[in-house]
Structure formats: structure tokens, C-alpha cells
């Protein structure tokens, strides 16, 4: 079995920054949003909310988060194309 290569310090920093952004998004969606909606009776507006404020506080986290979001959209699109091709192949 091949030995697993350790992550570089730079890779670890990227993972850490991504984890920070994901936790901020999780706090917003699972804590702040429900509490705000319960208290005000109105839908929570995420634009300008907790995650946006957090991302503005650390440009590196914002950069990693935006790159991650872009990659997620690309992977979703690629997967959809793959699934559609598989479905088309089933009929032939």
C-alpha cells in the first residue's frame, strides 16, 4: 500500500480557513437565522448577515470561501452533466 503523503503547511492553512468559513456559515444557518426569525417573525436576510460580516473581517477566509463556492458549483454542474449522460445511455 502506498504511503499517504502529509499535507503541506500551506494546504493545512487553506483547510483551516475553509473550516472557519464553514463554521461561520453553520452558525448563521443553524443558530442566528432560526433565533432571528423566531424573535422578529420575519424571514432572515443572509445578505449582510453574520457570514458576510465574518468574511469581511478576514480577506484570506473570504478568498478561500469564494474559491470553494465556485468549485462546488463547477462540481455540481459536472455531476449533472454526468448523470444526464448516464440516463441517456440507459435508454440506448
Buried (B, 14 or more C-beta within 10 A) or exposed (E): EEEEEEEEEEEEEBEEBBEBBEEBBEBBBEEBBEEBEEEEEEEBEBEEBBBBEBBEEBEBBBBBBEEBEEEEEEEEEEEEEEEEEEEEEEEE
